[in-house]
């Protein structure tokens, strides 16, 4: 492996507690002094490696841990047993070995990982806008699906060319350029987060004139999990206060981005919709329904903080669906919601 260039040096991120923080909740936001360390990130070149359609790189039969998202918990899935399974059960895909390929997706990108694609994949992609003009992007099959959120985000960038790996395939690559994750999944480098935000604002020509100052409630009622069980009660409270209810899957990526850019207040349950905090304006406000006693899922709190978006929260009782990560539904306490809304709606709509 040869480092081509450094993206960021190690950086210490200091966070502020939520706008409606309640004393005693420190453990759910990183402790009494919340923050994180963002390790150095770089663009590196690998020669003669095996790459799977899940984005796992093998050099001399060893998986390259620095490109595995959530490495500590997930590395055990990608040892030699996984490699043997790939070689025996997956189909080899052939590519033009005279090309140099650019890798920016990983094991958490999808095909149902939109939040991780935005928060982990796009934050790498925005750092290699020059490389993408010289190298051929290598992407998984689900990025090619016409109209998918993945295909729509790729259209916002200018690539030399793209090669798509079929499902359950692997490929030998003579020259592979890979981008090391910019922070662990759920942590954000402020400069990088702002660069991603500004890139899409400029790409879609967004400016203060597009800021309506509206209030937005993003519903997951069409999802099979992680939805608000008493959403009708929640909407009965929100509608008189001027909230518009939307289901993001009914809109294109650009439409989604324009809605959150224009809004002054955004509310939703923990889930992919809140990755749109990436595109909110500084000084606007976001409200997250979270699972009670959950001190791990702080990615949207951390994202709002680095982008100067006011973050509000409410812990809710949960209904267990399965042992899969974040597989739960929430029940919102309505009287508590009313009290939190009094605080949430005190924050003004920014004028710019």
N, C-alpha and C positions, 0 to 999 in steps of 0.2 A: 504494500500500500504506500502510495506517495501523496503527500498533502500538496494540493495545487495552490490553495490560498486559505487563509484564516478568515472566517466570517466575523466572529465575535470572540473577544477575550473573556475569561471568567468574569462573572458579574454578580453582585449581591443585590437582590431585590427586596426592598422593604415595603410591607403592605400596611394599609390602614384598615381598621375594623369597619364593618358595614355601617351604613348611615343610621340604621335602627338597632345597632348592637345592644344586646342586653348583657349586663354583667353576669358572669357565670358561664357564658357561651364561648369563652376563649378556646377551649379544646376543639371546638368545631371549626375553627378558622386558623389553625396552625399554632396555637399556644399564645402566651402573653406577649410575645414579640414576633408577630407573624411575618413571614418572608421566605425566601428560598435562595439557593445559589444556582445560578445558571452556568454550567460548565462551558468550556471553550467549544466552539463549533467550527467546522471547516468543510471545504470541498476537497475530496480525495479521489485519486485515480487508482483503480484496481486492474491488474492484468490477469487474464486467464482464470476466471471465476465461474462458478455455477450459480445461477439465479433462479429461484422458484417463482411461480405466479403469485405467491403470497409476499413477495418482496424480501425473501431471506437470501443473503449472500453467503456462499461457502467458498473459502479459499483453502486449498489443500485438505478438503474434507472437514474443515472447522468453520462453524457459523460465526459470522462477524457480529459480535454482541452489540457494538455501538450503533448498529442500524436496526436493532430490534426494539420496538416501542415497549415500554413497561418491562424492560430487560430482566429485572430481578425476579419478577413473578412468572414471566413467560419464557425465559430462556430454556427451561426444562423441556418445553415442547419441541424445541428445534435442535436437539442433539443428533447423534448419529442414527438413532432409530428413525427419526423423521426423515433424515437424508436417505436412508435405505428404502423407506416407503416411497419417497419421491422417485428414486431411480428405478424401482421395480414396478410401481403402479401408475406413475404419471407419464405423459407423452413428451418426448423431446421435441422442442420447437427449434427450427433452424432460422438463423438470421444472417445478414450480410456482415461478415467479420471484418470487412474493411472500414466499417463505421465505428465511431465512438458513441456509446450510449449513456444517457443521463437517467439516473434513478432517483425518484423523489417520493414514491409511494412506499408503504411499509405494511407490516402484518396487521395494523389496526385501521387501515384506510377504508376498507369496505368488504363486500359490496353494500353493507348496511351500516357503515360507520361514518356517516356524513359529518358529525361533530368532530371526529378525530381527523377526517380528511381536511376540514377547514382549519382546525386548530393545530394540527401537526404537519399535514402535507403542504397546505398552501403557504404556511409560514416558512417552509423550506424553499418552495418554488419561487416565492417572491425575491429570494436572495440570489437566484441564478438566472436572472433575465438575460444576461449576456451569454452564459453558457448554452442556454436553450437555442440560441441562434446558430451555434456551432455544432452542437451534438444532437443526435436523434433521441427523443424521449422514449423510454420504454415504460409501458403502462399495462395494467391488468385488463382483462377482457371487459369488465363492467364499465370501464371508462369510455368504451366505444359506443355504448348503447345510446342511440339517438334520443335526445331530449332528457336524458338522465342528468341529475344534478352534477355528476362528475364531468360529463361531456360538456355541460354548460360552463363550468368553471374553467376547463381547459381552453375553451374558445376565447377566454379573456386574455390569453397569452399568445405570443408569437413564436411558434416552434419551427425549427428547420424541418422536422418530420416526426412522426409518431409511429411506433411499432407496438401492437397490442399482443400480449401473451394470452393464449387460450386458457380456459379454466383447467386446473389440474395439469399444468405443464411445467417444464423447466427448460432452461436455455444455457448453453455455454457462451460466455462473452469474453472476447479477447481484450477489449478495452471498455471498462465501465467507470463512469464518473458518478460518485455517490455523495449525497449531502448528509452530514451528521446532524441528528436532531438538535434543534435549538432549544435546549432545556428538556427536562422530562415532560411527558404528556401531562398537561394540566398546569404547567409553569410557563411563564411568558417573559421574554426579554422586551422591555418597553420600546426600544428602538425598532425591533423587529415587528412587534404588534402594530405600531403606528405606521410602519412602512407598508404592511399588508393592507391596513385600512385605507391609507392614502392612495395606494395603487388602484383599488377598486373604485374609490370615489372618483379618481381621475378617469378611469376607464369608462365609467358610466356617466361622466360629466355632471357629477352631483355638486351642488353648491347651496348656500343658505336659502336661496329662493325655493328650493325643493323641500324645505323643512316646514311641514304643516303644523307641527306642534301637537299632533293628535295623540290619543292614548290607545294603546294596542294590547289586546289580550290574545296570546297565541295558544290555541287549543290543540290538544292531542286526542280529541274525541274519536278520530279515525284510526288511532293506533290500537294495537292488540295488547299493549302493556304500557305501564308508566303513564297513566292518565289520571285526571282528577275524578274521583268517583261521584262526588256531589257537585259536578260542574254546573248544573242548572241553577243551584243555589248561589254559586259563585258569580255566575253571569247575571243573576237577578240583582246582585249588589253592584256589579261593575257597570251595567248598561246605563243606569240613570246618571252615572258619573262621566259619561261620554266615552267609554271604552268601546272600540270596535273589535269584534271577535273574528279571527282569521285562522284558517288551517293552511300552513305553509305549503303542504303538498299540492295544493290547488293552484300554485303560482310558480312562475319561472324563477330562476335564481335572481335575475336582475330585478324582477318585481318584488321579491322578498327583500332584497337589499334596499330598494327604494323605500319600502314601507318602514323598515326599522330606522333608516337614515332620517326620515321625516318625522318620526315620532318623538315626543318628549318623554313619554312614560311607556315602558314595555313590561309586560307581566307574563310569566309562563311557569310551568312545572319543570323540574330538572330534566333536561333532555336536549336533543340536537338543536331545537329551535333557538335555544339561548346562545348557541355559537354565533348567532347574528350580532351579539354584543360587539364583535369585531368591527362592525360597520356603523355603530351608533356614534352620535356626536358627543364630544366632551361636555359635561355638565348636564346631560340627560340622565334619566334614572331607569333602573331595571329592578324587577321584583321577582324573586325565585321561590317557588314552593319546594321545600326540601324535606327529605325523610328525617324523622326525629332520630336523634342520637347518631347521625351520620357525620363523622368528622373527616371522612376521606374525600368525598366528592366536592372539592372546593374550586374546581376549574373555572366556573363562571364568576365566582367571587373574585378569583385572582385575575381573570381577564378584565372584568369591569374596573378593577383597581388600577391596572397599568394604563388603561385608556381613559382614566379620569371620568368614568361613568359612575354615578351614585348607585351603590348596591344596597338593596333591601332584601330581607328574607323572612320566611315564616316556616318553622318546623311543623310537620304534619304527621299524624298517625298514618301508618302504612298497612297495606294488605299484601301479604307475601304471595307471590305468584310462582316463583321457582328459585332455585339456588343460583341461577345465572346472575351475573353482575347487573345491578340496577334493575332487576326484574320485579317491580313492585308498582302498586297503585297508591294514590294518596287520598286522604279524606281531610278536607280543609275545615278548620274551626271557623265558623262564620263570624261570631263576635270578635275573635282575635283578628280576623281579616279586616273588619271595620276599623279596629284601633290602629292597625298597621297602615291602612289606607290614609288615615288622617295624617300620618307622618310622610308617607310616600308622596302624596299629592301636594305637600307643602313645598316641595322642590320646584323651582320655577322652570319654565321652558326657556332654554338658551336662545338668544337672539341671533347667534351665529354658529 
